[in-house]
Amino acid sequence: MTAVTILYYLLSAYVAFIIIWNLIKSKKWQEELLYIIIVIPFILRILRLK
Amino acid sequence: MTANQAHLIRKTIFISLGLLMTFFAGISFHQSRHIKEPVVLSSGVKTSRTLGQYFSGIKGTINDSNVYILEGERPGGTFLVLGGTHPEEPAGRLAAWIFAENAVLEQGRLLVILSANRSGSTATRLGGAYPPDYTIPTSWGGQKFRMGDRWSNPLDQWPDPEVYIHYPSGQELAYVDIRNLNRTFPGRPNGTLTEKTSYAITQLIRKEDVDVVIDLHEAELQYPVISTIVAHQKGQDLAAMASMMISGTEGFQIGMENSPPELRGLSHREIGDHTNAIPLLLESPEPMLDACRGKTGRQLLLEGKDEFLVKANQHGLLFEKIDQKGWPIEKRVGRHTSTILQISELWTADHPGKAVIITGIPRYSDVIKNGVGAYLHDPNKASPDQLKWE
């Protein structure tokens, strides 16, 4: 795995963290649902499943 | 119940649903990436190697693919058949499978690779709604294959650059094609996984002194390079003769096209320029690759029937005809087996000292009559030394 690839995994983890943080802070159900849906691909990539 | 409690309960339900979706999607992706495909080797296979034995830089990676070497009693020339350069074009892999499981050589050598880009066989096209796998029916049940993609799996090579600069020409190509095995020839020993894979294949061609390389593909009906043999200038005579012989004797039409000198990275260009081998690339029609197709699934992949493509054909929008009978996998695979046999027969007639005489392989009419599954053997009845996994 190259250094650039490792950096991209770290970036993915950071973005996933930000999305989850926004999910926790959010008060609107539409936003919560949106955050849940968009964080899934990031989690699958970080876990090296997709 | 307070507003805060209701909020907490809602959030818990959403997160639980999200975790469930992640879990089931993850299982599905993991399973489709790890489907094991059996190969029951023909008695003609004398040696099995891997690409890593030709270039150590790829040893132990997902693309350290198997190379099956079939050898005749008498010495002669050497052919290499590449299946799975683009794994989402299954007729190419299946035709190569038929050679690995059935071919016996009387003279010369035949090298067969079933998963030239094994990484590409472990993912499907992003947004393409492709099935993760497909099954070829056989008398003993059926054999499941990974659907695959045109490009290496991003889990094995990521990220892509803004622009892909081909080595060594320096030509700028689409960013995603840095993961396209048929845009990275002749390869680079210190490059990406896909470039290293191309380099390993190029090294194999040099070290095994391969005379003819046949790269098996499929194409969408909206693409002009279809139902044809694409030939490097070194192989124009051979391809033209094969095209004429096939059109006259095999029951189907196939054209011949010259490899464009200005389009870099393709097997039919770079293998010809960088090795002594003659590279030929075969294209058969695959309706599932067309952008204007309808419902995408296993049925379309294997039967090749699509009403939208029939309509497009009626409006003269396609480069290959299609009707209600479609383009079933038997026709597509049979085209490849017959074309390879014709090329080997013509090569042998022209080069008696470097003959490659292949027996045991069904021609176009045989594959249509008996089905692809008739030429796949039951792995449960195979001896351990006959059984390999892709």
Interface residues (C-beta under 8 A of the other chain):
Chain A: V4 T5 Y8 L23 I24 K27 W29 E32 L33 I36 I37 V39 I40 I43 L44 L47 R48 L49 K50
Chain B: H7 R10 K11 F14 I15 L17 G18 M21 T22 A25 G26 F29 H30 A123 L155 W158 P159
